Each structure stands twice: as C-alpha cells, then as structure tokens.
Amino acid sequence: MARSAVRAAATPASKAASKPAKRRTSRARPERQETQTCRTAPKTPHVVAAVAFDGISPFHLSVPCVVFAEDRSDGGVLGFEFRVCSIDPGPLATTAGFSIAATHGLDALADADTIIVPTWRDPDETPPGALLDALRAAHARGAQLVGLCLGAYVLAAAGLLDGRAATTHWAWAADFARRFPNVKVDPQVLYVDDGDILTSAGTAAGLDCCLHVVRKLCGAQRANYIARRLVVPPHRQGGQAQYVQQPMPPDLRGDRLSALLDWVHGTLDAPHTLDSLAGRAAMSRRTFTRHFKAATGTTVSAWLLAQRLARAQQLLESTDESIESIAGMAGFGSTASLRQHFTDAFRTSPSAWRREFRGV
C-alpha cells in the first residue's frame, strides 16, 4: 500500500537519461533556485493540448486551462502554448448546461509535447478509435500523456497503461481494475508519475497533477507561483484515502441497533468494546456480531475506528482544541494513538490535516 500522495517511476526514455528517477513522496524537500525559463528544451514553446468532447465536465476541462493557458510570465513561467482539441465537431455540450467551442481538432495533437485527457464522459463507452490512435502515435514519438480522473480510462483503452502504475478516482478504482487487469491501479494516491505517462485521482487532484507537470518542466519555484495564484497548496500531503466516503448503509436491522449506534456516536470518548456493546444491545456476542456486520458491512472494531477518525477530522476542521484534547474526545486515549491511526488511514498527520482544511 502506498504511503504517499504521489507515486513516481522512471522518467521517459525519450526525454531523459535511462537511469530511474528518485521516487517522490509527500515530504517536500527544499529545491535549488531554478533558472528564469522553463526546462522545455529542445522545443520552445512547450505545446500542451487538452482533449475535449461532447458532454465534458467544464470543471475538469478548466483544470489544465487554468494551469497552462493563463499568462504567468509575471512569475517567470514561460514557454507554454495551450490548445483545446475537440474529438467532436461543432459546439460541445457540457454537463453544466452550456456549450463551448474548441478551435482545434485531433490533428492539433500531432505536434503537442504534453497531451492531457481531463476526464471521460462514460467509463462504459469505448473512446473513439481516432482519439486512441492519436494518443498511441503521440506516445510513440515521445509526447508526455496525462489522464486526469476518468481520463485514465482513455489511456488504458489505448493500451498505454498496460504494465504501468496508474490511478483514477477512488469511486471508480475497482471498476477500472476489473476492466484493465494489466494496469497496476493504486487507489490511495492523488496522482501517479510513471515517467512519460501521468494519471490522477478525481476532480481537484487534477490540479495537483498539473502542478506536478509544471514542477517537472519549470521547477518548484514556478509551480509554487502558479499554486499561490490559484490559492491552492503547491503540494498536498496525504492521498485519496482522506476523501473516500464511508457511508452508513441505510438498513440498520431494527430500531434497537440503530439506537445503539446513535448512542455510540454521542459517546465515542468512552472505551467501547464488542462485549460492552453486545451487552447494551441485550444480545449474545455472536448474535450481535452477526447483526452488526449485516447492518454496517464491517466489524465492530473497524466501525468504531472509522467513527473516531471521522470525529477527529470534524474536530480538527471546526475547533481550536489541542491534538491531545481531540485524541481524548474522539476516543483514542492518547495523541500517539490518534497520530498513528490518522496517518495509517489518511497518509497525513492530524496537524497537517488541520492546516490543509483550515489554512492554519
């Protein structure tokens, strides 16, 4: 299981030396001062093309636009030529109820240095052959390919992710792994840098991935400048595990168990155990375990841990309580226990979580 927000592999053979790159982790390191211009040699400007299509999410398309299409010369970010390339003719309908027009077609991918597939409209729909052929040709000539969110489905459909590490939105990771068994899917991370092909988790993780592309091309200082202008972290700690929903199934098998779980929610600071909860429900240990698993889909210990982690998240985001106090209020007993479980679950610390979600 990955322990960081980012996975990385070797740099592309067509654009770098053959020795593998160092694996990037969520621990940021000081970087040396970069030169004024981006590392886009041998070709300047560096051409970035985003693929658009009918039924696209405007937010997903806007992510590469806001990172690569805006004029950032005042921050020393030079060398990008940005194109939106449509696979469909005419105005493109969006999921937000308005239409957009792209000035380029798939032929404009032919000389792009970086091609971004910002999402895909339907995992059940095989992408058009013309798009898949264009992506294969671009990869063969050494272009860098990026699949954001469900855009990973498109790269996988082209056969470009076989044998590689990749990610996609956590809600689709199991489906993705089933459809593309030759891809090494990591549902824990925000994005995967596998050299000349990058993939990201959903929605906002596309920003993380695009900023990483800028960091590769232009250095950390330029990427940090763009991040500040966008009012987002230059590099987020943790991975997708922070955001995976753990909903309570609606069928709680009767009022007695439902009332018990409501009571536990209000007393998470108490030392609950399987035996104490079974006794309160007036059930044998075995009967309670069976009913609990049927109602929640998990064990008592796993459910309690999930509730305590959720309480800790809520307290970190909405109060000024100390980490020690939060550990007690959420039922962890000690700060060491809270930090250990929090890090195991979310790949980040309680303090970093508070900074991330409260900006303090």
C-alpha positions in Angstrom: 0.0 0.0 0.0 1.4 3.4 -1.0 2.4 5.7 1.8 2.4 9.0 0.0 0.2 11.2 -2.1 2.3 10.7 -5.2 3.8 7.7 -6.9 6.6 8.1 -9.4 8.6 5.8 -11.7 11.3 6.3 -14.2 11.5 9.5 -16.4 10.6 9.0 -20.0 13.3 7.4 -22.1 12.7 9.7 -24.9 13.3 12.8 -22.8 15.7 11.8 -20.1 18.6 9.6 -19.2 18.0 5.9 -18.8 18.6 5.8 -15.0 15.4 5.7 -12.9 14.2 8.9 -11.2 14.0 9.0 -7.4 10.6 8.2 -6.0 8.7 11.3 -5.0 7.0 11.2 -1.6 4.7 13.5 0.3 7.6 15.0 2.2 8.6 18.1 0.3 12.3 18.9 0.1 14.0 22.3 -0.4 14.8 22.7 -4.1 17.7 24.7 -5.6 17.0 28.0 -7.3 15.8 27.5 -10.9 16.7 29.5 -13.9 14.3 32.0 -15.2 12.9 29.9 -18.1 11.1 26.6 -18.1 13.0 23.4 -19.0 11.2 22.9 -22.2 14.2 22.3 -24.5 14.7 21.3 -27.2 11.4 22.9 -28.2 10.0 26.2 -27.1 7.3 26.9 -26.6 6.2 23.7 -25.0 2.8 22.7 -26.6 0.2 21.5 -24.1 -3.0 20.1 -25.7 -6.2 19.2 -23.7 -8.7 16.8 -25.2 -12.4 18.0 -25.2 -15.6 16.2 -26.2 -19.3 16.5 -26.2 -20.7 16.0 -22.7 -17.5 17.1 -20.9 -17.4 18.5 -17.4 -16.4 22.1 -17.6 -14.5 22.0 -14.3 -12.3 19.1 -15.5 -11.5 20.9 -18.7 -10.8 24.1 -16.8 -8.1 22.5 -14.7 -5.4 22.3 -17.4 -6.7 25.6 -18.8 -6.1 27.5 -15.6 -2.7 25.9 -15.1 -1.3 26.1 -18.7 -3.3 28.6 -20.6 -3.1 31.6 -18.3 -0.3 34.2 -18.8 2.1 33.6 -15.9 5.1 35.5 -17.3 5.0 37.9 -14.3 6.0 34.9 -12.2 8.7 33.7 -14.7 6.6 30.8 -16.1 7.4 30.9 -19.8 7.1 28.6 -22.7 3.6 27.1 -22.9 1.4 27.1 -26.0 -2.0 25.8 -25.0 -4.6 24.2 -27.2 -8.1 22.7 -26.6 -8.6 19.9 -29.2 -12.1 18.5 -29.7 -12.9 15.0 -30.8 -16.4 16.0 -31.8 -17.5 18.6 -34.5 -19.4 21.7 -33.7 -20.2 23.3 -30.3 -19.7 20.9 -27.3 -22.4 20.4 -24.7 -21.2 20.4 -21.1 -22.5 18.7 -18.0 -23.2 22.2 -16.6 -25.9 23.1 -19.2 -23.9 25.4 -21.5 -21.9 24.8 -24.7 -18.3 25.5 -25.6 -16.4 25.7 -28.9 -12.9 24.3 -29.4 -10.7 25.9 -32.1 -8.7 22.7 -32.8 -9.4 19.2 -33.8 -7.5 16.0 -33.2 -4.9 16.9 -35.9 -3.6 19.5 -33.5 -2.3 16.7 -31.2 0.2 15.7 -33.8 3.0 18.1 -32.5 1.9 18.5 -28.9 4.6 17.9 -26.3 2.1 17.2 -23.5 -1.4 15.8 -24.1 -4.0 15.9 -21.3 -7.2 13.9 -21.2 -9.0 15.8 -18.5 -11.7 13.2 -17.9 -14.1 10.9 -19.9 -17.8 11.1 -20.2 -18.7 7.5 -19.6 -16.4 4.6 -18.4 -18.8 2.2 -20.2 -18.1 4.0 -23.5 -15.1 3.0 -25.6 -13.3 6.1 -26.7 -13.3 6.8 -30.5 -10.6 5.0 -32.4 -9.3 8.2 -33.9 -8.5 9.5 -30.4 -6.9 6.3 -29.3 -4.8 6.2 -32.5 -3.7 9.8 -31.9 -2.7 9.1 -28.3 -0.7 6.0 -29.4 1.1 8.0 -32.1 1.9 10.8 -29.7 3.3 8.3 -27.1 5.4 6.6 -29.8 7.0 9.9 -30.8 7.8 10.7 -27.1 5.0 13.0 -26.0 4.0 13.2 -22.4 0.5 11.9 -21.7 -1.7 12.8 -18.8 -5.0 11.2 -17.8 -6.9 13.2 -15.2 -9.7 11.4 -13.2 -11.6 9.2 -15.7 -9.2 10.3 -18.4 -7.2 7.3 -17.2 -9.8 5.1 -18.8 -8.9 6.6 -22.2 -5.2 6.0 -21.8 -5.9 2.4 -20.6 -8.3 1.8 -23.5 -5.4 2.8 -25.8 -3.3 0.1 -24.2 -0.8 2.7 -22.9 -1.1 1.8 -19.2 -0.5 -2.0 -19.5 2.1 -3.0 -17.1 2.3 0.5 -15.6 1.2 2.1 -12.3 -1.8 4.4 -12.5 -4.7 5.8 -10.5 -8.1 7.2 -11.1 -11.0 8.5 -8.9 -11.4 6.3 -5.9 -15.1 5.7 -6.6 -14.1 4.1 -10.0 -10.9 2.3 -8.9 -12.4 -1.1 -8.5 -14.2 -0.9 -11.9 -11.1 0.4 -13.5 -9.0 -2.5 -12.1 -11.6 -5.0 -13.3 -11.7 -3.6 -16.9 -7.9 -3.2 -17.2 -6.3 -6.0 -15.2 -2.9 -5.4 -16.7 -2.7 -1.9 -15.1 -1.3 -1.6 -11.6 -4.0 0.5 -10.0 -3.2 2.4 -6.9 -6.4 4.0 -5.5 -4.7 5.6 -2.5 -2.7 8.3 -4.2 -3.6 11.7 -5.6 -1.6 11.1 -8.8 1.0 8.7 -10.3 4.0 9.9 -12.2 5.2 7.0 -14.3 7.6 9.0 -16.4 6.1 9.8 -19.7 2.5 9.0 -18.6 0.8 10.5 -15.6 -2.6 9.8 -14.1 -4.6 11.5 -11.3 -7.4 10.9 -9.0 -10.7 12.8 -9.4 -11.6 16.5 -9.7 -9.2 18.6 -7.6 -6.4 16.0 -7.8 -6.2 17.1 -11.4 -4.8 20.4 -10.1 -2.2 18.5 -8.1 -1.1 16.5 -11.1 -1.0 19.5 -13.5 1.1 21.5 -10.9 3.4 18.5 -10.8 3.8 18.6 -14.6 4.8 22.3 -14.3 7.2 21.3 -11.5 8.8 18.8 -13.8 9.1 21.2 -16.7 9.8 24.5 -14.9 10.9 23.7 -11.4 9.3 24.0 -7.9 9.5 27.8 -7.8 7.4 28.3 -10.9 4.9 25.6 -9.8 4.6 27.2 -6.4 3.9 30.6 -8.0 1.0 29.2 -10.0 -0.3 27.4 -6.9 -0.3 30.7 -4.9 -2.2 32.5 -7.7 -4.8 29.7 -7.7 -4.9 29.8 -3.8 -4.2 26.1 -3.5 -1.4 24.1 -1.8 1.7 23.6 -4.1 1.9 20.0 -2.9 -0.9 18.4 -0.8 0.0 15.9 1.9 -1.8 12.6 2.0 -3.7 10.7 -0.7 -7.2 9.9 -1.8 -7.8 7.9 1.4 -8.6 11.3 3.0 -11.7 11.7 0.9 -13.1 8.2 0.5 -16.7 8.1 1.7 -17.6 5.6 4.4 -21.4 5.9 4.4 -23.6 4.1 6.9 -25.8 1.6 5.0 -29.5 2.6 5.3 -30.7 -0.8 6.6 -29.8 -0.9 10.3 -31.8 -4.1 11.0 -34.2 -2.6 13.5 -34.6 0.3 16.0 -32.6 -1.4 18.7 -29.3 -1.5 16.8 -30.0 1.9 15.2 -30.5 3.5 18.6 -27.3 1.8 19.9 -25.2 3.2 17.0 -26.7 6.7 17.6 -25.7 6.4 21.2 -22.1 5.3 20.4 -21.8 8.3 18.1 -22.5 10.5 21.1 -20.2 8.7 23.4 -17.1 8.0 21.3 -14.8 9.1 24.2 -16.0 6.0 26.1 -14.0 2.8 26.0 -16.5 0.8 23.8 -15.8 -2.9 23.1 -17.6 -5.7 21.3 -18.7 -7.2 24.6 -19.9 -3.9 26.1 -21.9 -3.0 23.0 -23.4 -6.6 22.8 -24.4 -6.3 26.4 -26.1 -2.9 25.9 -28.0 -4.4 22.9 -29.0 -7.3 25.1 -27.6 -9.8 22.6 -25.0 -12.5 22.8 -21.6 -11.7 21.4 -22.1 -14.0 18.4 -25.6 -12.7 17.6 -24.5 -9.1 18.0 -21.5 -9.6 15.7 -23.8 -11.1 13.0 -26.4 -8.4 13.2 -23.7 -5.7 13.3 -21.9 -7.0 10.2 -25.2 -7.3 8.3 -26.1 -3.7 9.2 -22.8 -1.9 8.7 -20.9 -4.2 6.4 -17.9 -4.3 8.8 -16.7 -5.3 12.2 -17.3 -3.5 15.5 -13.6 -2.5 15.8 -13.3 -1.3 12.3 -16.6 0.7 12.6 -15.5 2.3 15.9 -12.2 3.3 14.4 -13.9 4.8 11.3 -16.3 6.8 13.6 -13.4 8.0 15.8 -11.4 9.1 12.8 -14.4 11.0 11.4 -14.9 12.7 14.8 -11.2 13.6 14.9 -11.5 15.1 11.4 -14.5 17.1 12.3 -12.9 18.5 15.5 -9.6 19.3 13.6 -11.6 21.2 11.0 -14.0 23.1 13.2 -12.4 23.7 16.6 -9.3 25.1 18.2 -8.9 22.1 20.6 -5.4 20.8 21.0 -4.4 17.5 19.4 -4.3 16.0 22.9 -7.8 17.0 23.7 -9.1 15.8 20.3 -7.5 12.4 20.9 -9.5 12.1 24.1 -12.7 13.4 22.7 -12.6 11.0 19.8 -11.8 8.1 22.0 -8.2 7.4 21.0 -6.9 7.8 24.5 -3.6 9.3 23.6 -2.1 11.6 21.0 0.3 8.8 19.9 -2.7 6.5 19.1 -4.5 9.3 17.3 -1.4 10.1 15.2 -0.7 6.5 14.3 -4.3 5.7 13.3 -4.7 9.0 11.5 -1.5 8.6 9.5 -2.4 5.0 8.6 -5.8 6.0 7.4 -5.1 9.3 5.6 -1.4 9.3 4.9 -1.0 12.6 6.7 -0.8 13.9 10.3 -3.6 15.5 12.4 -1.7 18.8 12.4 -1.2 18.7 8.6 -4.9 17.9 8.2 -5.8 20.9 10.3 -3.5 23.2 8.2 -4.9 21.7 5.0 -8.6 22.2 5.8 -8.4 25.3 7.9 -5.4 27.1 6.4 -3.8 27.5 9.9 
